[in-house]
Amino acid sequence: MSGTEARTRRAPRSENSLGIIFGVSAYGLWGLLPLYFIILAPAGPVEIVANRVLWSLLFCALLLTVTSAWRPVLVVLRTPRLLAPLAVAALLIAVNWLVYTYGVTSGQAIEASLGYFINPLVSVLLGVVVLRERLRPLQWTAIGMGVIAVIVLAVGYGSVPWIALVLAFSFGTYGFVKKKVGSRVNALSSLSIETLVLTPIAAAVMVWLASTGSATLTSEGTGHFWIMAASGVITAVPLLFFGAAARRLPLTTIGLLQYLAPVLQFLLALLVLHEQMPLERWVGFGLVWVGLILLTTDMVWTLRRQPRPTGTSAPVATA
């Protein structure tokens, strides 16, 4: 075997391994986000999200300049059919960030993690309601388990777990809207546009907080300022890692990796933040986890049944 042939055969495996590293890094960083929000105290969720938007825009502008990648952003700004869905996506992700930050900083990180466990079920449900897709039996069973879980948790909480539901539906709808844009806008350009859309709101919020004496950005010391400023990096880097992983990994692998973030968030809330987990919550979470196992099994089984293209050897799919 020649050296060229050996390198060609090793390339797909190397790309797959690199994709897994990027994917684990992305979801691992997202899973550790609760720790970051906790150390930002006494900043409240509104100030944290406003800073996250402003510093993310600054970091994205720096990356776009260093990589000479402003052209795709300018193209989107001049193309209404691309800009409109990204503006809607920006509002959805702002709601998601705000509710998630509120959940973590108010001692409800376990319920916040539940939102991301439920999210795949919501995505399937949106396919039925919006796209009129027909579900397979295992998918219907998984959704049914999710509905029962919400009922059990509502009884256990004494109220509907609205934090989890808002997170699941906002992020599920966000993904649906972003899918309309597809691959026409890369991850960095998309984040830049979304933060740009939110910047006027975020700037107005910071001015209001400063005028009322509620802003902590410059009043809690140098360390607090720079930790808050790091939100731009903490927002952008996992997204870029995810984009790199999605280009290299099959859809099934991405689907399995996505559970890493809520698992880490759940464990942090339980073991580090010491939030309570009574029996009814264990039952509710258990039903959600069973539903996710069924959903994942259906996904893997369906993809394995799909015929591979003739004349090629198991290419690495793009999610």
Buried (B, 14 or more C-beta within 10 A) or exposed (E): EEEEEEEEEEEBEEBBEBBBBBBBBBBBBBBBBBBBBBEBEEBBBBBBBBBBBBBBBBBBBEBBEEEEBEEBBEBBBEEEEBBEBBBBBBBBBBBBBBBBBBBBBEEBBBBBBBBBBBBBBBBBBBBBEEEEEEBEEBBBBBBBBBEBBBEBBBEBBEEEBBBBBBBBBBBBBBBBBBEBBEEBBBBBBBBBBBBBBBBEBBBEBBEEBBEEEBBBBEEBEEEBBEBBBBBBBBBBBBBBBBBBBBBBBBBBBBBBBBBBBBBBBBBBBBEEBEBEEEEBBEBBBEBBBBBBEBBBEBBBEEEEEEEEEEEEEEEBBEB
